[in-house]
Amino acid sequence: MKLNTERFSGIFQVPQFYPIAVIGAGGIGADVIITAGKMGFTEIVVYDDDVVDEINIATQFHKISDIGIPKVNAIYEASREYSGAMIYPYQERVVPETNFPFPVEVVISAVDSIKARQDIWKSILNTIEDGEGPRWYIDCRMAAMEFQMYVIDLNKTRVMYEYGNRLLSISDDDVEDLVCTEKATTFCAKLAAAHVGAELMHIVKNEAVSRFLVHNVDTQFLHIRNM
C-alpha cells in the first residue's frame, strides 16, 4: 500500500513522481530512507551490498530479526510498514558504470569510504553525460559524533568541479579509521537524517543552494558554508 500524501497539509508537498536514490542502507542511509518516505517521497532507489550484522543493531535502524538479511531487503520491509513508500532494492555497490533503473531527481550518498564516494560521483557524471542525470547530490559523512554534508547543485559547473576535484584527490588512507560504533551511533544517524530531510524539503521548494555543513553532536558546533 502507498501512503496518500495528498491528505497532508504540511509546509511542502512532494510532487507525485519525484524519485530519489539513496546509496547505502546502514547507519545514515536507513534512517534517511525512512525519513524520506514519511516526508512523501514514494519512489526510492536503494543500493547496498551488505547484510545486517549483530554489531549494527545498537547503531543502525535495523531490527534484531533483520540479522543476516540484506540491508536493502530489511529497509524494503520497514519502509512498507512505516510509510508505504516504494523501495527499489539493489543488493550491489554503485560503480562508475552503474545506471539507475530510471532517472532520479536527487542522489544521496550514505556510504562509509572515500572509494565508494568516488565511484558514486563517477556514476553521476556518467548519467549527466547521457542526459539523464539527477538535479542534486547530497554527500553524507559521519566521523565519531561529527556529521558532515555536501549539497551539490548538479547544474552548477563550478561547484561540481570544486567538489569533484577535492573528492578525487584523496583516498581512504587519508581518513582516520574509526570503529563502527563511533561511525554510526544511532542518535547521530537521526541527526543526519534530519539534516538530509531538511535539504530534501529545500530542494522540492526550489530553495536549496550548494553548501557544506558540519554539525558536531558532542560539542553542538554547527558550521554552514555556501559553495
C-alpha positions in Angstrom: 0.0 0.0 0.0 1.2 3.5 -0.9 0.5 6.4 1.5 -1.8 9.0 0.1 0.4 12.1 0.8 -2.2 14.5 -0.6 -4.1 14.3 2.7 -1.2 16.0 4.5 -1.2 19.8 4.6 2.4 20.5 5.8 4.8 23.1 4.9 5.5 21.5 1.5 4.4 18.6 -0.7 6.5 16.3 -2.8 5.5 16.1 -6.5 3.6 13.0 -7.5 6.6 11.3 -9.2 9.8 12.6 -7.7 12.2 9.6 -7.4 15.3 9.8 -5.3 18.3 7.3 -4.8 19.9 6.5 -1.5 23.3 4.7 -1.7 23.9 2.9 1.5 21.2 1.4 3.8 23.2 1.4 7.0 23.8 3.9 9.8 22.8 7.1 7.9 21.1 5.6 4.9 18.4 3.5 6.7 17.2 6.5 8.7 17.3 8.8 5.7 15.2 6.3 3.7 12.5 6.0 6.5 12.5 9.8 6.9 12.2 10.5 3.2 9.3 8.0 2.9 7.4 9.7 5.8 8.0 13.1 4.0 6.2 11.8 0.9 9.0 10.6 -1.3 7.2 7.5 -2.6 9.8 6.1 -5.0 13.3 5.5 -3.5 16.0 3.5 -5.3 18.4 1.9 -2.7 21.8 0.3 -3.2 23.7 -1.6 -0.6 25.6 -4.9 -0.9 25.9 -5.6 2.8 23.8 -7.7 5.2 22.6 -6.7 8.7 25.1 -7.8 11.3 24.7 -8.1 15.0 27.1 -5.1 15.5 24.6 -3.0 13.5 21.7 -3.3 16.0 23.0 -0.8 18.5 23.9 1.8 15.9 21.6 1.4 13.0 17.8 1.4 12.3 17.6 -2.3 11.6 15.9 -4.8 14.0 17.3 -7.9 15.7 15.2 -10.0 13.4 16.9 -8.5 10.4 20.3 -10.0 11.3 21.6 -11.9 8.3 19.2 -10.3 5.9 20.5 -8.0 3.1 20.1 -4.4 4.3 18.2 -3.4 1.1 15.6 -6.2 1.9 15.3 -5.1 5.5 14.7 -1.5 4.7 12.2 -2.5 1.9 10.1 -4.3 4.5 10.5 -1.4 7.1 9.5 1.2 4.5 6.3 -0.6 3.7 5.3 -0.5 7.4 6.5 2.9 8.3 5.4 5.0 5.3 4.2 2.9 2.4 7.0 4.3 0.1 8.1 2.1 -2.7 11.6 0.9 -2.4 13.6 -0.4 -5.4 16.3 -2.5 -3.7 19.6 -3.4 -5.4 22.0 -5.6 -3.4 25.1 -4.2 -5.1 27.6 -1.5 -4.9 27.4 1.6 -7.1 30.3 1.6 -9.6 31.1 4.2 -12.3 29.2 2.1 -14.8 26.0 1.9 -12.7 22.8 3.1 -14.3 19.8 3.8 -12.2 16.7 1.9 -13.2 15.0 5.3 -14.1 16.0 8.9 -13.9 16.1 10.2 -10.3 16.0 13.8 -9.0 18.3 13.5 -6.1 21.1 11.1 -5.2 22.1 10.7 -1.5 25.4 9.1 -0.6 25.4 7.4 2.8 28.5 5.2 2.4 31.5 4.8 4.7 34.5 5.0 2.4 36.1 7.6 0.0 36.5 4.9 -2.7 32.7 4.3 -2.6 32.0 8.0 -2.8 34.4 8.4 -5.8 32.6 5.6 -7.6 29.2 7.2 -6.9 30.4 10.5 -8.2 31.8 9.0 -11.4 28.5 7.2 -11.9 26.6 10.5 -11.5 28.9 12.2 -14.0 28.3 9.4 -16.5 24.5 9.8 -16.1 24.8 13.5 -16.6 26.7 12.9 -19.9 23.9 10.6 -21.0 21.4 13.4 -20.4 19.5 11.6 -17.6 21.4 12.8 -14.6 20.0 13.9 -11.3 19.5 17.5 -10.3 21.1 17.4 -6.9 23.7 15.3 -5.0 23.9 15.0 -1.2 27.1 13.5 0.2 26.7 12.5 3.9 29.7 11.6 6.1 29.9 10.6 9.8 33.1 10.5 11.9 32.6 9.7 15.6 30.0 12.3 16.6 30.6 14.8 13.8 28.3 14.8 10.8 29.4 16.4 7.5 27.2 17.0 4.4 27.9 18.4 1.0 24.9 19.6 -1.0 25.8 19.9 -4.7 23.7 21.6 -7.4 24.5 19.5 -10.4 23.6 22.4 -12.7 26.5 24.4 -11.3 29.7 23.6 -13.2 32.0 25.5 -10.8 30.5 23.8 -7.7 30.8 20.3 -9.4 34.4 21.0 -10.4 35.4 22.2 -6.9 33.7 19.2 -5.1 34.9 16.6 -7.6 38.5 17.8 -7.5 38.5 17.7 -3.8 36.9 14.2 -3.6 39.1 12.6 -6.3 42.3 14.0 -4.7 42.0 12.0 -1.5 41.9 8.3 -0.6 40.8 6.2 2.3 44.3 6.2 3.7 43.9 10.0 4.2 40.9 9.4 6.5 41.2 8.3 10.2 39.7 4.8 10.6 37.1 4.7 13.4 35.3 1.7 14.9 31.8 1.1 13.7 30.1 2.3 16.9 31.9 5.6 16.6 31.0 6.0 12.9 27.2 5.4 13.2 26.0 6.0 16.8 22.2 5.8 16.4 21.4 9.3 17.7 24.0 10.7 15.2 22.1 8.9 12.4 18.9 10.5 13.4 20.6 13.9 13.3 22.0 13.1 9.9 18.5 12.1 8.6 17.1 15.4 9.9 19.6 17.4 8.0 19.1 15.4 4.8 15.3 15.7 5.3 15.6 19.5 5.6 17.7 19.6 2.4 15.1 17.5 0.5 12.5 19.9 1.6 14.5 22.9 0.4 15.1 21.1 -3.0 11.4 20.4 -3.5 10.6 24.0 -2.7 13.3 25.3 -5.0 15.1 27.0 -2.1 18.3 24.8 -2.0 21.8 26.1 -2.6 25.1 24.3 -2.8 26.7 24.2 0.6 28.9 22.4 3.1 27.6 21.7 6.6 29.4 20.4 9.7 27.5 19.5 12.9 29.3 18.0 15.9 26.7 16.4 18.2 29.1 16.3 21.2 30.1 20.0 21.2 27.0 21.3 19.4 29.3 23.0 16.9 27.4 23.9 13.7 29.1 25.4 10.7 27.5 26.1 7.2 29.3 27.4 4.2 27.8 28.1 0.9 29.8 26.8 -2.1 
